[in-house]
Amino acid sequence: MDNKQIQKFIIIIILPFFCSSQNDPIQSIGSAITYVVTCPCKLFKYYENGGLVYFCEDAEHNIQYKIIEKKYKDLMDRLLNILDQNLYGSYKYASDSIISINRNHIIQDYLSRNPIGAQIDFMNSTAILVNEDGLQKLFFVAEENIVSFDIIVSGKDNRIVEDRFHQLINSLMIKRKNFKKIF
């Protein structure tokens, strides 16, 4: 190897040590619709039961953050359903669409599995808030009705769990609508 190749090799080897990790607590979540959320620890992704899970643990405060993203249909399914309804379906009122029925069904199904949950207004839509001892959850269906998110904060100290849950929920925003706020 000549000197130029050796220099390039050394730079490639050393460069990662000078790069810092993510210092900004703003992190992206969502593959179909991208949201950003402020979380004090790095969210790691993995798949579980057909859904994408974002998880991290704040060991200092013994708090776990978990965001479960579940897709119901991809964009192609949605377009085909709308085309099918418009081409072959009978006239329907705007509130009688396939999408609104699916949203209500998804919300009611979650509420039936979490009977202590309460319906609330969140980001101009219906969401389910669950408050248990050491656990707080918020479930909502994204505005395009393709995906839902179940945001869970748990820990041993109820006061810290509640505080961190409210910080996480209040930081959640749709990336494309709030691009200037992010930067």
Secondary structure, DSSP 8 states (H G I E B T S, - for coil): --HHHHHHHHHHHHHHHHS------EEEE-SSS-EEEE-SS--EEEEETTEEEEEEEETTTTEEEEEEEEES--HHHHHHHHHHHHHHS----GGG-HHHHHHHHHHHHHHHHSTT-EEEEETTEEEEEEEETTEEEEEEE-TTSSEEEEEEEEES-HHHHHHHHHHHHHH-EETTTSHHHH-
